[in-house]
Amino acid sequence: MTPRPWTRTALGVAAVITLLMSVFPVYWMVTTALKPTPDIQSETPQLWPSTLTLDHFATAFAADGFWTFWRNSLLVTVGSVLIALVVAALAAFAVARLRWAGRRAFVLVVFAAQMAPWEALLIPMYVVMRDAGALDHLATLLVVYVVITLPFTVLTLRGFLEAIPVELEEAARVDGCSHLTAFRRIVFPLLAPGLLSTSLFGFITAWNEFAFANTLLISHQDQRTLPVWLSSFGNTFGTDWGATMAASTLFMLPVLLVFAVLQNRVTGGLTAGAVKG
């Protein structure tokens, strides 16, 4: 059924409004980073700066600890994504392909963990890490990020695995492969779209996470990540909005880069051409 003209117009207007509401804050952040300080402090702000400057980016680059916190964020983000992918891929394979007692209960528990608000676990996790003497360590934050992203990754990869014809694995088993060998040689390459989509989710979640990083890394300043550092970015005389927006823009770039690289690969057929009729 073809939508009526007024329906298409209303949907188009709603789409444009949604786009503007989503993009405008990002646009304002980037343009503020490029504005000279007098333009930022002007009582009549301009939608587009009269002149462009990179001074604020230079200030952000030269800020104390910028590269250290950048390295910390990159280490915990990439490490948590890789560990979560390996563990979740094996767990999803066990759930989707193997039959064992408690399999349905396991899926239910994973689903409940995915639905639970992780912020509610902030205090219990802090108490556990404090009693274990694991505070102020990047490895602790890495483990937390793995725990946060693991339920979603398991459930998503399980759906991708169920879409892969089991005949491929059965053929490999006939040729003498074990379950693990069949997974590594046959299933794992076909999981590429699922692995890429879940890795994108894990990267964005870990890179932007603030609450756990701000709570578990409190004593050693050199162990902080970029979101925590960005929240305290300022000077003695008040917040330098130009430098803050420049630092925020630099903080956003890795996520945009990862998304630009992966966006064309997270969709598409899983097993196109793998099984011919």
C-alpha positions in Angstrom: 0.0 0.0 0.0 1.5 3.3 -1.1 1.5 6.0 1.6 -0.6 9.1 0.9 1.2 12.3 -0.1 0.5 14.0 3.2 1.8 10.9 5.1 5.1 11.0 3.1 5.4 14.7 3.8 4.8 14.3 7.6 7.4 11.4 7.7 9.9 13.5 5.8 9.5 16.5 8.2 9.8 14.2 11.2 13.0 12.7 9.7 14.5 16.1 9.0 13.7 17.3 12.6 15.2 14.1 14.0 18.3 14.6 11.9 18.7 18.2 13.0 18.2 17.4 16.7 20.9 14.7 16.4 23.5 16.5 14.3 23.2 20.1 15.6 25.0 19.4 19.0 27.9 17.7 17.2 28.0 20.6 14.6 28.1 23.2 17.4 30.9 21.3 19.2 33.1 21.2 16.1 32.4 24.8 15.1 33.1 25.9 18.7 36.4 24.1 18.5 37.3 26.1 15.4 36.1 29.5 16.6 38.5 32.1 18.1 37.9 32.8 21.8 36.2 36.2 21.3 33.6 34.6 19.0 32.9 31.9 21.6 32.5 34.4 24.4 30.3 36.7 22.3 26.8 37.4 23.5 25.5 36.8 19.9 27.0 33.5 18.9 27.3 32.8 15.2 26.2 29.6 13.5 29.4 29.6 11.5 32.7 31.2 12.7 33.8 34.4 11.0 37.4 33.1 11.1 38.8 29.6 11.7 41.6 28.7 14.1 43.3 25.6 15.2 44.7 27.1 18.4 42.2 25.2 20.6 43.3 21.9 19.1 46.9 22.8 19.8 45.9 23.6 23.4 44.2 20.2 23.7 47.2 18.3 22.2 49.6 20.1 24.6 47.4 19.5 27.7 49.1 17.6 30.5 48.6 13.8 30.1 46.6 14.0 26.9 48.6 11.3 25.1 48.8 9.1 28.3 45.0 9.1 28.7 44.6 8.5 25.0 46.8 5.4 25.3 44.9 4.2 28.3 41.5 4.5 26.6 42.9 2.7 23.5 44.4 -0.1 25.5 41.3 -0.9 27.6 38.9 -0.5 24.6 40.8 -2.6 22.1 41.7 -5.2 24.8 38.1 -5.6 26.0 36.7 -5.8 22.5 39.1 -8.6 21.5 38.6 -10.6 24.7 34.8 -10.2 24.5 34.8 -11.4 20.9 36.8 -14.5 21.6 34.8 -15.5 24.7 31.4 -14.7 23.2 32.1 -16.5 20.0 32.9 -19.7 21.8 30.0 -19.3 24.2 27.6 -18.5 21.3 28.8 -21.6 19.4 28.2 -23.8 22.5 24.7 -22.4 22.9 23.7 -22.5 19.2 25.3 -25.8 18.2 25.8 -28.0 21.2 23.1 -29.7 23.4 23.9 -29.7 27.1 22.1 -29.5 30.4 21.3 -26.0 31.5 21.7 -24.5 28.0 18.3 -22.7 28.2 19.0 -21.5 31.7 22.3 -20.1 30.6 20.7 -18.2 27.7 18.1 -16.8 30.1 20.8 -15.6 32.6 22.7 -14.0 29.8 19.6 -12.2 28.6 18.8 -11.0 32.1 22.4 -9.7 32.4 21.9 -7.8 29.1 18.7 -6.2 30.4 20.1 -5.2 33.8 21.3 -1.6 34.1 25.0 -1.7 34.6 25.0 1.5 36.6 23.1 -0.4 39.4 26.2 -2.6 39.7 28.6 0.3 40.1 28.7 0.3 43.9 28.8 -3.6 44.3 31.6 -3.8 41.7 33.5 -1.0 43.5 33.2 -2.9 46.8 34.4 -6.1 45.2 37.4 -4.5 43.5 38.3 -2.6 46.6 38.3 -5.7 48.8 40.3 -7.5 46.1 42.9 -4.7 46.0 42.2 -4.2 42.3 41.4 -0.5 42.2 43.4 1.9 40.1 44.4 -0.7 37.6 43.6 -0.5 33.9 43.3 -4.3 33.8 40.4 -4.0 36.3 38.6 -1.6 34.0 39.3 -3.9 31.0 37.6 -6.8 32.9 34.6 -4.6 33.7 34.2 -3.6 30.0 34.4 -7.2 29.0 31.6 -8.0 31.5 29.5 -5.1 30.2 29.7 -6.0 26.5 29.8 -9.8 26.8 26.0 -10.5 27.1 25.1 -8.4 24.0 27.9 -10.0 22.1 26.9 -13.6 23.0 23.2 -13.0 22.1 24.1 -11.3 18.9 26.6 -13.9 17.7 24.2 -16.7 18.7 21.7 -15.2 16.2 24.4 -15.1 13.5 25.4 -18.7 14.2 21.8 -19.9 13.9 21.7 -18.4 10.4 24.7 -20.4 9.3 23.6 -23.7 7.7 24.6 -26.6 10.1 25.3 -28.7 7.0 28.6 -26.9 6.6 29.8 -28.1 10.0 28.4 -31.6 9.4 30.4 -31.8 6.2 33.5 -30.8 8.2 32.8 -33.3 10.9 32.5 -36.1 8.2 35.9 -35.1 7.0 37.3 -35.7 10.5 37.1 -32.2 12.1 36.3 -31.8 15.7 33.7 -29.3 17.0 36.5 -26.8 17.7 38.2 -27.3 14.3 34.9 -27.0 12.4 34.2 -23.8 14.3 37.7 -22.4 13.6 37.9 -23.3 9.9 34.3 -23.1 8.8 32.1 -21.1 11.1 34.5 -18.4 12.3 35.1 -17.0 8.8 31.4 -16.8 8.1 30.8 -14.9 11.4 32.7 -11.9 10.0 29.6 -9.6 9.8 28.5 -10.5 13.3 32.0 -10.1 14.7 32.3 -6.7 13.1 28.9 -5.4 14.3 29.5 -6.6 17.9 33.0 -5.2 17.9 31.7 -1.8 16.8 29.2 -1.9 19.7 31.9 -2.9 22.1 34.3 -0.3 20.9 31.7 2.5 21.3 30.6 1.3 24.7 34.1 1.0 26.1 35.5 4.1 24.5 32.7 6.4 25.8 32.2 4.8 29.2 32.7 7.2 32.1 31.0 6.0 35.3 33.1 2.9 36.0 36.3 4.6 34.9 35.7 7.5 37.2 34.9 5.2 40.1 37.5 2.5 39.8 40.4 4.7 38.8 40.5 7.3 41.6 44.0 7.4 43.1 46.5 7.2 40.3 45.9 10.0 37.9 48.0 8.5 35.2 45.6 5.5 35.0 42.6 7.7 33.9 40.9 7.3 30.5 39.9 10.1 28.1 36.3 10.5 29.3 37.5 11.1 32.9 40.2 13.4 31.8 37.8 15.3 29.6 35.3 15.9 32.5 38.0 17.7 34.4 39.4 19.7 31.5 39.7 23.3 32.5 41.9 25.9 34.0 42.2 28.1 37.1 40.0 30.9 35.7 37.2 28.7 34.4 36.5 26.3 31.6 38.3 26.9 28.3 35.3 26.1 26.1 37.3 26.2 22.9 39.9 23.7 24.1 37.2 21.6 25.7 35.3 21.4 22.5 38.5 20.6 20.6 39.4 17.8 23.0 35.8 16.5 22.6 36.2 16.5 18.8 39.4 14.6 19.0 37.8 12.2 21.4 35.0 11.6 18.9 37.3 10.9 15.9 38.3 7.3 16.7 34.7 6.2 16.9 33.9 7.9 13.6 36.9 6.3 12.0 36.0 2.8 13.2 32.4 3.3 12.1 33.4 4.5 8.7 35.7 1.5 8.2 33.1 -1.1 9.4 29.8 0.3 8.3 29.9 -1.3 4.9 30.9 -4.6 6.3 28.5 -5.2 9.2 25.6 -5.8 6.7 25.3 -8.3 3.9 24.8 -12.0 3.4 26.4 -14.4 5.9 26.6 -17.4 3.7 26.0 -16.1 0.2 27.3 -18.8 -2.1 28.4 -21.1 0.6 25.6 -23.6 0.0 24.4 -24.2 -3.5 21.1 -25.8 -4.3 
